[in-house]
Amino acid sequence: MSTGPLLIVWHSRTGASEQLAAAAAEGAGERARLLRAGETVPDDLLGAGGYLFCCPENLASMSGEMKEMFDRCYYPVLGRIEGRPYATMIAAGSDGEGAQRQIDRIATGWRLKRVTDPWIVMMHAQEPAEILAPKTVEGEDREQARELGAALAEGICQGIF
């Protein structure tokens, strides 16, 4: 079992996922490492005690930068991170299930252990202008992200997961 930090890997196009990931990192404090998906390399995954993957759903899929991170890192860490805990936060206009399923399938291949229910944050953006507009995550969603980060980091630190 790895006792490294919680690694929060994120990608965002309009700000929602970035804000959720930042709030989770704030909740976890010094026990977390926040990295943009495009900057994440296999050694980052190997050095972590667990993972929080946060991205938007774009056209019924996880965002391209998040997918590219999984593509780059999948085989170099395969067989080396089994059993580590993970959770997800997906920012979506109205669904989010496609991105969620993709990440869960990858996590299954890595033999990661989901430790929270999937969380999809609905932004309710339906029209092109709304979809492309910068997003703001406030109130209950921001607080829930903080709590999730704190709980994941504590669970890793205490060896609960």
DSSP file with accessible surface (Angstrom, degrees, kcal/mol):
  #  RESIDUE AA STRUCTURE BP1 BP2  ACC     N-H-->O    O-->H-N    N-H-->O    O-->H-N    TCO  KAPPA ALPHA  PHI   PSI    X-CA   Y-CA   Z-CA
    1    1 A M              0   0  175      0, 0.0     2,-0.3     0, 0.0    48,-0.1   0.000 360.0 360.0 360.0 133.9    0.0    0.0    0.0
    2    2 A S        -     0   0   25     47,-0.2    45,-0.1    46,-0.1    46,-0.0  -0.632 360.0-166.0 -85.2 140.4    1.3    3.4   -0.9
    3    3 A T        +     0   0  124     -2,-0.3    46,-0.2   155,-0.0    -1,-0.1   0.127  48.3 123.9-108.7  18.6    1.2    6.1    1.8
    4    4 A G        -     0   0   18     44,-0.2    44,-0.2     1,-0.2     3,-0.1  -0.004  67.9 -74.0 -68.2-178.8    1.8    9.0   -0.7
    5    5 A P        -     0   0   50      0, 0.0    44,-2.5     0, 0.0    45,-1.0  -0.186  50.9 -89.4 -73.7 168.0   -0.4   12.0   -1.0
    6    6 A L  E     -ab  32  50A   1     25,-2.7    27,-2.8    43,-0.2     2,-0.6  -0.677  42.5-145.8 -71.4 124.4   -3.8   12.2   -2.7
    7    7 A L  E     -ab  33  51A   2     43,-2.8    45,-2.5    -2,-0.5     2,-0.7  -0.892  10.0-162.9 -98.6 117.8   -3.2   13.0   -6.3
    8    8 A I  E     -ab  34  52A   0     25,-3.3    27,-3.0    -2,-0.6     2,-0.5  -0.906   7.7-171.1-102.6 108.8   -5.9   15.3   -7.8
    9    9 A V  E     +ab  35  53A   0     43,-2.4    45,-2.8    -2,-0.7     2,-0.3  -0.908  15.2 171.1-103.7 125.5   -5.6   15.1  -11.6
   10   10 A W  E     -ab  36  54A  22     25,-2.0    27,-3.4    -2,-0.5     2,-0.3  -0.919  25.2-175.8-135.9 157.8   -7.8   17.7  -13.3
   11   11 A H        +     0   0    6     43,-1.7     2,-0.3    -2,-0.3    52,-0.1  -0.968  13.6 179.9-145.3 145.7   -8.7   19.2  -16.6
   12   12 A S        -     0   0   11     -2,-0.3    -2,-0.0    43,-0.2    43,-0.0  -0.998  21.6-177.9-146.8 142.6  -11.1   22.0  -17.3
   13   13 A R  S    S+     0   0  151     -2,-0.3    -1,-0.1     0, 0.0    42,-0.0   0.736  93.7  19.7-104.0 -39.2  -12.3   23.9  -20.3
   14   14 A T  S    S-     0   0   39    120,-0.1   121,-3.3   119,-0.0    -2,-0.0   0.303 112.4 -98.2-120.4   8.5  -14.7   26.5  -18.8
   15   15 A G  S  > S+     0   0   12    119,-0.2     4,-2.3   121,-0.0     5,-0.2   0.104  94.2 102.9 106.1 -23.6  -13.5   26.5  -15.1
   16   16 A A  H  > S+     0   0    2      1,-0.2     4,-2.4     2,-0.2     5,-0.2   0.960  87.1  42.2 -63.1 -51.0  -16.0   24.2  -13.3
   17   17 A S  H  > S+     0   0    1      1,-0.2     4,-2.7     2,-0.2     5,-0.2   0.893 113.7  53.1 -64.4 -38.2  -13.6   21.2  -13.0
   18   18 A E  H  > S+     0   0   94      1,-0.2     4,-2.5     2,-0.2    -1,-0.2   0.926 110.6  47.3 -61.9 -43.0  -10.7   23.3  -12.1
   19   19 A Q  H  X S+     0   0   41     -4,-2.3     4,-2.3     2,-0.2    -2,-0.2   0.896 112.2  49.5 -66.6 -39.7  -12.7   25.0   -9.3
   20   20 A L  H  X S+     0   0    0     -4,-2.4     4,-2.3    -5,-0.2    -2,-0.2   0.932 112.7  47.2 -63.6 -45.4  -13.9   21.6   -8.0
   21   21 A A  H  X S+     0   0    0     -4,-2.7     4,-2.5     1,-0.2    -2,-0.2   0.914 111.9  50.5 -63.7 -41.4  -10.3   20.2   -8.1
   22   22 A A  H  X S+     0   0   41     -4,-2.5     4,-2.4    -5,-0.2    -1,-0.2   0.901 110.0  50.2 -64.4 -39.3   -9.0   23.3   -6.3
   23   23 A A  H  X S+     0   0    0     -4,-2.3     4,-2.4     2,-0.2    -1,-0.2   0.910 110.3  50.0 -65.8 -40.6  -11.6   23.0   -3.6
   24   24 A A  H  X S+     0   0    0     -4,-2.3     4,-2.1     1,-0.2    -2,-0.2   0.922 111.1  49.3 -62.7 -42.1  -10.8   19.4   -3.1
   25   25 A A  H  X S+     0   0   19     -4,-2.5     4,-1.8     1,-0.2    -2,-0.2   0.896 108.7  53.1 -64.4 -38.9   -7.1   20.2   -2.8
   26   26 A E  H  < S+     0   0  120     -4,-2.4    -1,-0.2     1,-0.2    -2,-0.2   0.926 109.9  48.3 -60.6 -44.0   -8.0   23.0   -0.3
   27   27 A G  H  < S+     0   0   22     -4,-2.4    -2,-0.2     1,-0.2    -1,-0.2   0.875 113.8  46.3 -64.2 -37.0   -9.9   20.4    1.8
   28   28 A A  H >< S-     0   0    2     -4,-2.1     3,-1.6     1,-0.2    -1,-0.2   0.720  89.9-176.2 -79.5 -23.1   -7.0   17.9    1.7
   29   29 A G  G ><  -     0   0   41     -4,-1.8     3,-1.5     1,-0.3    -1,-0.2  -0.305  64.1  -6.6  64.4-138.6   -4.4   20.6    2.5
   30   30 A E  G 3  S+     0   0  199      1,-0.3    -1,-0.3    -4,-0.1    -4,-0.1   0.570 125.0  73.5 -69.9  -7.2   -0.8   19.4    2.5
   31   31 A R  G <  S+     0   0   85     -3,-1.6   -25,-2.7    -6,-0.1     2,-0.3   0.295  91.7  69.8 -89.9  10.5   -1.8   15.8    2.0
   32   32 A A  E <   -a    6   0A  22     -3,-1.5     2,-0.4   -27,-0.2   -25,-0.2  -0.913  61.2-154.7-128.7 156.2   -2.8   16.5   -1.6
   33   33 A R  E     -a    7   0A 108    -27,-2.8   -25,-3.3    -2,-0.3     2,-0.6  -0.997  14.5-153.9-128.0 123.4   -1.0   17.2   -4.8
   34   34 A L  E     +a    8   0A  74     -2,-0.4     2,-0.4   -27,-0.2   -25,-0.2  -0.883  21.1 170.3-104.1 119.8   -3.0   19.1   -7.5
   35   35 A L  E     -a    9   0A  19    -27,-3.0   -25,-2.0    -2,-0.6     2,-0.1  -0.994  34.5-123.1-134.3 134.9   -1.8   18.5  -11.1
   36   36 A R  E >>  -a   10   0A  78     -2,-0.4     3,-1.8   -27,-0.2     4,-0.7  -0.447  33.0-118.7 -66.8 142.9   -3.3   19.4  -14.5
   37   37 A A  G >4 S+     0   0    0    -27,-3.4     3,-1.2     1,-0.3   -26,-0.1   0.879 112.6  58.0 -54.6 -40.7   -3.9   16.3  -16.6
   38   38 A G  G 34 S+     0   0   37    -28,-0.3    -1,-0.3     1,-0.3   -27,-0.1   0.691 109.4  45.3 -65.7 -18.5   -1.5   17.5  -19.3
   39   39 A E  G <4 S+     0   0  126     -3,-1.8     2,-0.3     2,-0.1    -1,-0.3   0.477  88.6 107.8-100.4  -6.8    1.3   17.8  -16.7
   40   40 A T    <<  -     0   0    0     -3,-1.2    33,-0.0    -4,-0.7   -31,-0.0  -0.591  45.8-177.8 -79.8 131.6    0.7   14.4  -15.0
   41   41 A V    >>  -     0   0   65     -2,-0.3     3,-1.4     1,-0.0     4,-1.3  -0.801  43.2 -96.5-123.0 164.5    3.3   11.7  -15.7
   42   42 A P  H 3> S+     0   0   30      0, 0.0     4,-2.7     0, 0.0     3,-0.2   0.867 121.0  59.5 -50.8 -40.0    3.5    8.0  -14.6
   43   43 A D  H 3> S+     0   0  123      1,-0.2     4,-1.9     2,-0.2     5,-0.1   0.836 100.6  56.7 -60.9 -30.9    5.8    8.8  -11.7
   44   44 A D  H <4 S+     0   0   19     -3,-1.4     4,-0.4     2,-0.2    -1,-0.2   0.921 110.0  44.2 -63.9 -43.2    3.1   11.1  -10.3
   45   45 A L  H >< S+     0   0    0     -4,-1.3     3,-1.0    -3,-0.2    -2,-0.2   0.904 112.5  52.0 -67.2 -41.1    0.7    8.3  -10.3
   46   46 A L  H 3< S+     0   0   30     -4,-2.7    -1,-0.2     1,-0.2    -2,-0.2   0.847 109.1  50.8 -64.8 -32.7    3.2    5.9   -8.8
   47   47 A G  T 3< S+     0   0   45     -4,-1.9    -1,-0.2    -5,-0.2     2,-0.2   0.489  94.4  94.1 -84.8  -2.7    4.1    8.3   -6.0
   48   48 A A    <   -     0   0    1     -3,-1.0   -44,-0.2    -4,-0.4   -42,-0.2  -0.610  63.1-149.9 -94.1 152.5    0.5    8.8   -4.9
   49   49 A G  S    S-     0   0    3    -44,-2.5     2,-0.3     1,-0.3   -43,-0.2   0.622  81.3 -17.5 -88.3 -17.1   -1.5    7.0   -2.2
   50   50 A G  E     -b    6   0A   0    -45,-1.0   -43,-2.8    34,-0.2     2,-0.4  -0.969  68.4-116.2-176.2 176.4   -4.8    7.5   -4.1
   51   51 A Y  E     -bc   7  86A   1     34,-2.2    36,-1.5    -2,-0.3     2,-0.4  -0.963  11.2-168.0-138.5 144.4   -6.5    9.5   -6.8
   52   52 A L  E     -bc   8  87A   0    -45,-2.5   -43,-2.4    -2,-0.4     2,-0.5  -0.984  19.3-161.8-126.6 115.4   -9.2   12.0   -7.5
   53   53 A F  E     +bc   9  88A   1     34,-2.4    36,-2.3    -2,-0.4     2,-0.4  -0.889  11.8 179.7-101.4 125.7   -9.9   12.4  -11.2
   54   54 A C  E     +bc  10  89A   0    -45,-2.8   -43,-1.7    -2,-0.5    36,-0.2  -0.981  16.5 130.7-133.5 120.1  -11.8   15.6  -12.1
   55   55 A C  E     - c   0  90A   0     34,-1.7    36,-1.8    -2,-0.4     2,-0.2  -0.978  49.1 -98.8-156.6 167.5  -12.8   16.7  -15.6
   56   56 A P  E     - c   0  91A  12      0, 0.0     7,-1.1     0, 0.0     2,-0.6  -0.507  33.1-117.9 -85.2 159.9  -15.7   17.9  -17.7
   57   57 A E  E     -F   62   0B  30     34,-2.4     2,-0.5     5,-0.2    36,-0.3  -0.901  32.5-172.0 -93.2 126.2  -17.8   15.7  -19.9
   58   58 A N  E >   -F   61   0B  49      3,-3.3     3,-1.2    -2,-0.6    34,-0.0  -0.985  68.8 -18.4-121.2 118.3  -17.4   16.9  -23.5
   59   59 A L  T 3  S-     0   0  176     -2,-0.5    -1,-0.1     1,-0.3     3,-0.1   0.913 128.5 -50.8  53.0  47.3  -19.7   15.3  -26.1
   60   60 A A  T 3  S+     0   0   63      1,-0.2     2,-0.3    -3,-0.1    -1,-0.3   0.638 125.1  86.7  69.2  17.8  -20.5   12.3  -23.9
   61   61 A S  E <  S-F   58   0B  46     -3,-1.2    -3,-3.3    37,-0.1    38,-0.3  -0.929  87.6 -89.2-137.5 163.4  -16.9   11.6  -23.2
   62   62 A M  E     -F   57   0B   8     -2,-0.3    -5,-0.2    36,-0.3    28,-0.0  -0.343  65.4 -81.6 -64.9 158.1  -14.2   12.7  -20.7
   63   63 A S     >  -     0   0    0     -7,-1.1     4,-2.4     1,-0.1     5,-0.2  -0.219  38.2-115.4 -63.1 153.5  -12.3   15.7  -21.9
   64   64 A G  H  > S+     0   0   43      1,-0.2     4,-2.8     2,-0.2     5,-0.2   0.869 113.2  53.7 -60.1 -40.1   -9.5   15.1  -24.4
   65   65 A E  H  > S+     0   0   45      2,-0.2     4,-1.8     1,-0.2    -1,-0.2   0.898 110.4  47.6 -65.4 -36.8   -6.7   16.2  -22.1
   66   66 A M  H  > S+     0   0    0      2,-0.2     4,-2.1    -3,-0.2    -2,-0.2   0.939 112.7  49.1 -68.1 -42.7   -7.8   13.8  -19.4
   67   67 A K  H  X S+     0   0   78     -4,-2.4     4,-2.7     1,-0.2    -2,-0.2   0.916 108.9  53.1 -62.1 -40.6   -8.1   11.0  -21.9
   68   68 A E  H  X S+     0   0   82     -4,-2.8     4,-2.6     2,-0.2    -1,-0.2   0.893 106.0  53.9 -64.1 -36.2   -4.6   11.8  -23.2
   69   69 A M  H  X S+     0   0    0     -4,-1.8     4,-2.2     2,-0.2     5,-0.2   0.948 110.4  46.2 -61.8 -46.0   -3.2   11.6  -19.6
   70   70 A F  H  X S+     0   0    4     -4,-2.1     4,-2.3     1,-0.2    -2,-0.2   0.919 111.7  52.4 -63.4 -40.7   -4.7    8.1  -19.2
   71   71 A D  H  < S+     0   0   90     -4,-2.7     4,-0.5     1,-0.2    -2,-0.2   0.921 114.0  42.7 -59.7 -45.0   -3.3    7.1  -22.7
   72   72 A R  H  < S+     0   0   78     -4,-2.6    -1,-0.2     1,-0.2    -2,-0.2   0.839 124.3  34.4 -69.0 -36.2    0.2    8.2  -21.7
   73   73 A C  H  X S+     0   0    0     -4,-2.2     4,-1.4    -5,-0.2     5,-0.2   0.640  93.0  88.1 -98.5 -16.2    0.2    6.8  -18.2
   74   74 A Y  H >X S+     0   0   48     -4,-2.3     4,-1.1    -5,-0.2     3,-0.6   0.939  95.1  33.8 -55.4 -60.7   -1.9    3.6  -18.5
   75   75 A Y  H 34 S+     0   0  178     -4,-0.5     3,-0.3     1,-0.2    -1,-0.2   0.888 112.0  59.4 -70.8 -36.5    0.8    1.0  -19.5
   76   76 A P  H 34 S+     0   0   57      0, 0.0    -1,-0.2     0, 0.0    -2,-0.2   0.801 117.9  32.8 -62.5 -24.5    3.7    2.5  -17.5
   77   77 A V  H XX S+     0   0    0     -4,-1.4     3,-2.5    -3,-0.6     4,-0.5   0.531  86.8 125.2-107.4  -6.2    1.8    2.1  -14.3
   78   78 A L  T 3< S+     0   0   72     -4,-1.1    32,-0.1    -3,-0.3    33,-0.0  -0.267  83.0  13.0 -55.7 128.9   -0.2   -1.1  -15.1
   79   79 A G  T 34 S+     0   0   43     31,-0.1    -1,-0.3     1,-0.0    31,-0.1   0.477 116.0  79.3  83.7   3.9    0.4   -3.7  -12.5
   80   80 A R  T <4 S+     0   0  150     -3,-2.5    -2,-0.2     1,-0.0    30,-0.0   0.446  90.5  41.2-122.2  -4.8    2.0   -1.2  -10.1
   81   81 A I  S >< S+     0   0    1     -4,-0.5     3,-1.7    29,-0.2    -3,-0.1   0.222  73.5 149.7-129.1  16.3   -0.9    0.7   -8.5
   82   82 A E  T 3   +     0   0   96      1,-0.2    30,-0.2    30,-0.1    29,-0.2  -0.132  66.4  18.2 -54.9 142.8   -3.5   -2.0   -7.8
   83   83 A G  T 3  S+     0   0   42     28,-3.4    -1,-0.2     1,-0.3    29,-0.2   0.331  85.4 137.0  82.7  -6.7   -5.8   -1.5   -4.8
   84   84 A R    <   -     0   0   36     -3,-1.7    29,-2.9    27,-0.1    -1,-0.3  -0.452  57.3-108.7 -73.3 148.2   -5.2    2.2   -4.4
   85   85 A P  E     + d   0 113A   8      0, 0.0   -34,-2.2     0, 0.0     2,-0.3  -0.395  39.3 177.3 -76.7 151.7   -8.3    4.3   -3.8
   86   86 A Y  E     -cd  51 114A   9     27,-1.9    29,-2.1   -36,-0.2    30,-0.5  -0.985  11.5-177.9-148.6 159.5   -9.9    6.6   -6.3
   87   87 A A  E     -c   52   0A   0    -36,-1.5   -34,-2.4    -2,-0.3     2,-0.3  -0.924  15.3-140.1-146.0 169.1  -12.8    8.9   -6.7
   88   88 A T  E     -c   53   0A   0     -2,-0.3    31,-0.8    29,-0.3     2,-0.4  -0.974  11.4-167.7-137.1 149.6  -14.2   11.1   -9.5
   89   89 A M  E     -ce  54 119A   0    -36,-2.3   -34,-1.7    -2,-0.3     2,-0.5  -0.979  15.3-172.5-132.8 121.3  -15.8   14.5  -10.0
   90   90 A I  E     -ce  55 120A   0     29,-2.4    31,-3.4    -2,-0.4     2,-0.5  -0.967  13.4-151.6-117.4 127.0  -17.3   15.1  -13.4
   91   91 A A  E     +ce  56 121A   6    -36,-1.8   -34,-2.4    -2,-0.5     2,-0.3  -0.875  30.4 169.8 -94.8 125.8  -18.7   18.6  -14.4
   92   92 A A  E     - e   0 122A   3     29,-2.7    31,-3.8    -2,-0.5    32,-0.6  -0.966  43.2-136.5-139.2 153.9  -21.5   18.1  -17.0
   93   93 A G  S    S-     0   0   23     -2,-0.3    31,-1.1   -36,-0.3    -1,-0.1   0.927  95.7 -27.2 -72.1 -46.6  -24.1   20.1  -18.7
   94   94 A S  S    S+     0   0   76     30,-0.1    28,-0.1    29,-0.1    32,-0.0   0.469 132.9  17.4-149.0  -6.7  -26.9   17.6  -18.3
   95   95 A D        +     0   0   74    -38,-0.1    -3,-0.1     1,-0.0    27,-0.0   0.520  46.8 179.2-136.7 -78.4  -25.6   14.0  -18.0
   96   96 A G     >  +     0   0    0     -5,-0.1     4,-2.1     1,-0.1     5,-0.2   0.294  50.9 112.9  86.5 -12.0  -21.9   13.1  -17.2
   97   97 A E  H  > S+     0   0   89      1,-0.2     4,-2.7     2,-0.2     5,-0.2   0.847  70.6  57.3 -65.9 -34.2  -22.4    9.4  -17.4
   98   98 A G  H  > S+     0   0    6      2,-0.2     4,-2.1     1,-0.2   -36,-0.3   0.953 110.7  42.2 -63.3 -48.0  -20.3    8.8  -20.5
   99   99 A A  H  > S+     0   0    0    -38,-0.3     4,-2.3     1,-0.2     5,-0.2   0.915 114.1  53.2 -63.3 -41.8  -17.2   10.4  -18.9
  100  100 A Q  H  X S+     0   0    4     -4,-2.1     4,-2.5     1,-0.2    -2,-0.2   0.931 108.9  48.5 -59.6 -47.5  -17.9    8.6  -15.6
  101  101 A R  H  X S+     0   0  146     -4,-2.7     4,-2.3     1,-0.2    -1,-0.2   0.902 109.6  53.1 -60.2 -42.2  -18.1    5.2  -17.4
  102  102 A Q  H  X S+     0   0   59     -4,-2.1     4,-1.9     2,-0.2    -1,-0.2   0.936 111.4  44.6 -60.9 -47.3  -14.8    5.8  -19.3
  103  103 A I  H  X S+     0   0    1     -4,-2.3     4,-2.9     1,-0.2     5,-0.2   0.927 112.1  52.8 -64.8 -41.0  -12.9    6.7  -16.1
  104  104 A D  H  X S+     0   0   37     -4,-2.5     4,-2.3    -5,-0.2    -1,-0.2   0.886 107.5  51.9 -62.7 -37.0  -14.3    3.7  -14.2
  105  105 A R  H  X S+     0   0  200     -4,-2.3     4,-1.9     2,-0.2    -1,-0.2   0.910 111.4  46.5 -65.6 -40.5  -13.3    1.3  -17.0
  106  106 A I  H  X S+     0   0   31     -4,-1.9     4,-1.9     2,-0.2    -2,-0.2   0.937 112.0  50.9 -65.9 -44.3   -9.8    2.6  -16.9
  107  107 A A  H  X>S+     0   0    2     -4,-2.9     5,-2.7     1,-0.2     4,-0.5   0.876 107.4  54.2 -61.9 -35.9   -9.7    2.4  -13.1
  108  108 A T  H ><5S+     0   0   90     -4,-2.3     3,-1.0     1,-0.2    -1,-0.2   0.923 106.7  51.3 -63.4 -42.4  -11.0   -1.2  -13.4
  109  109 A G  H 3<5S+     0   0   17     -4,-1.9    -2,-0.2     1,-0.3    -1,-0.2   0.867 111.7  46.7 -62.2 -35.7   -8.1   -2.0  -15.7
  110  110 A W  H 3<5S-     0   0    1     -4,-1.9    -1,-0.3    -5,-0.1   -29,-0.2   0.525 112.2-124.7 -80.4  -8.2   -5.7   -0.5  -13.2
  111  111 A R  T <<5 +     0   0  151     -3,-1.0   -28,-3.4    -4,-0.5    -3,-0.2   0.852  51.4 164.4  63.5  37.5   -7.5   -2.5  -10.4
  112  112 A L      < -     0   0   18     -5,-2.7     2,-0.6   -30,-0.2    -1,-0.2  -0.425  36.5-122.8 -78.4 163.3   -8.1    0.7   -8.4
  113  113 A K  E     -d   85   0A  99    -29,-2.9   -27,-1.9    -2,-0.1     2,-0.3  -0.932  14.5-138.4-114.6 113.3  -10.7    0.7   -5.6
  114  114 A R  E     +d   86   0A  62     -2,-0.6   -27,-0.2   -29,-0.2     3,-0.1  -0.545  22.3 179.2 -69.0 130.0  -13.5    3.2   -5.8
  115  115 A V        +     0   0   35    -29,-2.1     2,-0.3    -2,-0.3   -28,-0.1   0.424  61.2  35.2-116.8  -1.3  -14.1    4.6   -2.3
  116  116 A T  S    S-     0   0   42    -30,-0.5    -1,-0.1     3,-0.0   -28,-0.1  -0.959  91.5 -91.0-141.5 161.6  -16.9    7.0   -2.9
  117  117 A D        -     0   0  141     -2,-0.3   -29,-0.3     1,-0.1    -2,-0.1  -0.396  57.5 -89.9 -64.8 150.0  -20.0    7.1   -5.1
  118  118 A P        -     0   0   61      0, 0.0     2,-0.5     0, 0.0    -1,-0.1  -0.328  42.9-149.0 -57.7 143.1  -19.4    8.8   -8.5
  119  119 A W  E     -e   89   0A  31    -31,-0.8   -29,-2.4    -3,-0.1     2,-0.5  -0.968  16.0-177.4-124.7 116.4  -20.1   12.5   -8.3
  120  120 A I  E     -e   90   0A  32     -2,-0.5     2,-0.7   -31,-0.2   -29,-0.2  -0.969  13.8-153.4-112.6 120.9  -21.4   14.4  -11.3
  121  121 A V  E     -e   91   0A   2    -31,-3.4   -29,-2.7    -2,-0.5     2,-0.5  -0.866  13.9-142.8 -97.3 113.7  -21.9   18.1  -10.9
  122  122 A M  E     -e   92   0A  64     -2,-0.7   -29,-0.2   -31,-0.2   -28,-0.1  -0.669  21.3-179.4 -81.5 123.8  -24.6   19.4  -13.2
  123  123 A M        -     0   0   47    -31,-3.8   -30,-0.2    -2,-0.5    -1,-0.1   0.508  32.5-138.9 -95.9 -11.0  -23.9   22.8  -14.7
  124  124 A H        +     0   0  137    -31,-1.1     2,-0.6   -32,-0.6   -31,-0.2   0.763  45.4 154.3  59.6  29.2  -27.3   22.8  -16.6
  125  125 A A        +     0   0    9      1,-0.2    -1,-0.2   -33,-0.1    -2,-0.1  -0.806   3.2 152.6 -89.2 121.2  -25.7   24.4  -19.7
  126  126 A Q        +     0   0  100     -2,-0.6    -1,-0.2    -3,-0.1    -2,-0.1   0.671  48.0  69.0-120.7 -31.0  -27.7   23.4  -22.8
  127  127 A E  S  > S-     0   0  122      1,-0.1     4,-2.8     4,-0.0     3,-0.4  -0.657  87.8-111.3 -94.3 150.7  -27.2   26.0  -25.4
  128  128 A P  H  > S+     0   0   89      0, 0.0     4,-2.3     0, 0.0     5,-0.2   0.877 117.8  50.1 -48.5 -44.8  -23.9   26.6  -27.2
  129  129 A A  H  > S+     0   0   80      1,-0.2     4,-1.0     2,-0.2    -4,-0.0   0.909 113.9  45.5 -63.9 -39.6  -23.3   30.0  -25.5
  130  130 A E  H  4 S+     0   0   95     -3,-0.4    -1,-0.2     2,-0.2     3,-0.2   0.892 111.8  52.1 -68.0 -41.4  -24.0   28.5  -22.1
  131  131 A I  H  < S+     0   0   83     -4,-2.8    -2,-0.2     1,-0.2    -1,-0.2   0.912 114.8  41.3 -62.2 -43.0  -21.8   25.5  -22.8
  132  132 A L  H  < S+     0   0  135     -4,-2.3    -1,-0.2    -5,-0.2    -2,-0.2   0.637  94.5 103.9 -81.7 -14.0  -18.9   27.6  -23.8
  133  133 A A  S  < S-     0   0   37     -4,-1.0    -8,-0.0    -5,-0.2    -3,-0.0  -0.332  84.5 -95.6 -71.6 147.5  -19.3   30.3  -21.1
  134  134 A P        -     0   0  117      0, 0.0     2,-0.3     0, 0.0  -119,-0.2  -0.342  45.0-140.6 -57.6 142.7  -17.0   30.3  -18.1
  135  135 A K        -     0   0   27   -121,-3.3     2,-0.4    -3,-0.1  -116,-0.1  -0.774  10.1-153.3-109.7 154.7  -18.5   28.5  -15.1
  136  136 A T        -     0   0   90     -2,-0.3     2,-0.6   -13,-0.1  -120,-0.1  -0.997   4.0-156.9-127.7 128.5  -18.6   29.2  -11.4
  137  137 A V        +     0   0    2     -2,-0.4     2,-0.2  -122,-0.2   -14,-0.0  -0.925  30.0 158.2-104.5 122.7  -18.9   26.5   -8.8
  138  138 A E    >>  +     0   0  140     -2,-0.6     3,-1.1     4,-0.0     4,-0.9  -0.777  35.5   2.1-133.6 176.1  -20.2   27.9   -5.5
  139  139 A G  H 3> S+     0   0   56     -2,-0.2     4,-2.5     1,-0.2     5,-0.2  -0.089 120.3   9.3  55.6-128.4  -22.0   27.0   -2.3
  140  140 A E  H 3> S+     0   0  159      1,-0.2     4,-2.7     2,-0.2    -1,-0.2   0.849 129.5  51.9 -59.9 -40.3  -22.8   23.4   -1.6
  141  141 A D  H <> S+     0   0   52     -3,-1.1     4,-2.1     2,-0.2    -1,-0.2   0.926 111.4  47.0 -65.2 -43.0  -20.9   21.9   -4.6
  142  142 A R  H  X S+     0   0   60     -4,-0.9     4,-2.1     2,-0.2    -2,-0.2   0.931 114.4  47.6 -64.0 -43.1  -17.7   23.8   -3.6
  143  143 A E  H  X S+     0   0   82     -4,-2.5     4,-2.6     1,-0.2    -2,-0.2   0.909 109.8  52.3 -65.9 -40.3  -18.1   22.6    0.0
  144  144 A Q  H  X S+     0   0   73     -4,-2.7     4,-2.5    -5,-0.2    -1,-0.2   0.896 108.3  51.7 -62.8 -37.8  -18.8   19.0   -1.0
  145  145 A A  H  X S+     0   0    0     -4,-2.1     4,-2.5     2,-0.2    -1,-0.2   0.921 109.7  49.5 -64.4 -43.0  -15.6   19.1   -3.1
  146  146 A R  H  X S+     0   0   61     -4,-2.1     4,-2.5     1,-0.2    -2,-0.2   0.927 112.4  47.8 -58.9 -46.3  -13.6   20.4   -0.1
  147  147 A E  H  X S+     0   0  112     -4,-2.6     4,-2.7     2,-0.2    -2,-0.2   0.890 110.3  51.8 -64.3 -39.5  -15.1   17.6    2.1
  148  148 A L  H  X S+     0   0   22     -4,-2.5     4,-2.7     2,-0.2     5,-0.3   0.940 110.5  48.0 -62.9 -46.5  -14.3   15.0   -0.5
  149  149 A G  H  X S+     0   0    0     -4,-2.5     4,-2.5     1,-0.2     5,-0.2   0.931 113.5  47.7 -58.8 -45.4  -10.7   16.1   -0.7
  150  150 A A  H  X S+     0   0   32     -4,-2.5     4,-2.5     1,-0.2     5,-0.2   0.925 113.5  47.5 -62.9 -44.2  -10.4   16.1    3.1
  151  151 A A  H  X S+     0   0   58     -4,-2.7     4,-2.7     2,-0.2    -2,-0.2   0.916 113.1  47.5 -66.3 -42.9  -12.0   12.7    3.4
  152  152 A L  H  X S+     0   0    4     -4,-2.7     4,-2.3    -5,-0.2     5,-0.2   0.943 113.8  47.1 -63.6 -46.7   -9.9   11.1    0.7
  153  153 A A  H  X S+     0   0    2     -4,-2.5     4,-2.7    -5,-0.3    -2,-0.2   0.914 114.3  47.3 -62.4 -42.1   -6.7   12.5    2.1
  154  154 A E  H  X S+     0   0   73     -4,-2.5     4,-2.8    -5,-0.2     6,-0.3   0.913 110.4  52.2 -66.1 -42.5   -7.5   11.4    5.6
  155  155 A G  H  X>S+     0   0    3     -4,-2.7     5,-1.9    -5,-0.2     6,-1.1   0.896 112.7  45.2 -61.6 -37.6   -8.5    7.9    4.5
  156  156 A I  H ><5S+     0   0   14     -4,-2.3     3,-1.0    -5,-0.2    -2,-0.2   0.948 114.0  49.1 -68.6 -47.7   -5.2    7.5    2.7
  157  157 A C  H 3<5S+     0   0   82     -4,-2.7    -2,-0.2     1,-0.3    -1,-0.2   0.890 115.0  43.9 -59.8 -40.5   -3.2    8.9    5.6
  158  158 A Q  H 3<5S-     0   0  120     -4,-2.8    -1,-0.3    -5,-0.2    -2,-0.2   0.515 109.8-120.3 -83.7  -6.5   -5.0    6.7    8.2
  159  159 A G  T <<5S+     0   0   37     -3,-1.0    -3,-0.2    -4,-0.6    -4,-0.1   0.703  71.0 135.2  74.2  19.2   -4.7    3.6    5.9
  160  160 A I      <       0   0  115     -5,-1.9    -4,-0.2    -6,-0.3    -5,-0.1   0.864 360.0 360.0 -68.0 -36.0   -8.5    3.2    5.9
  161  161 A F              0   0   49     -6,-1.1    -1,-0.2    -9,-0.1   -48,-0.1  -0.349 360.0 360.0 -88.8 360.0   -8.6    2.6    2.1
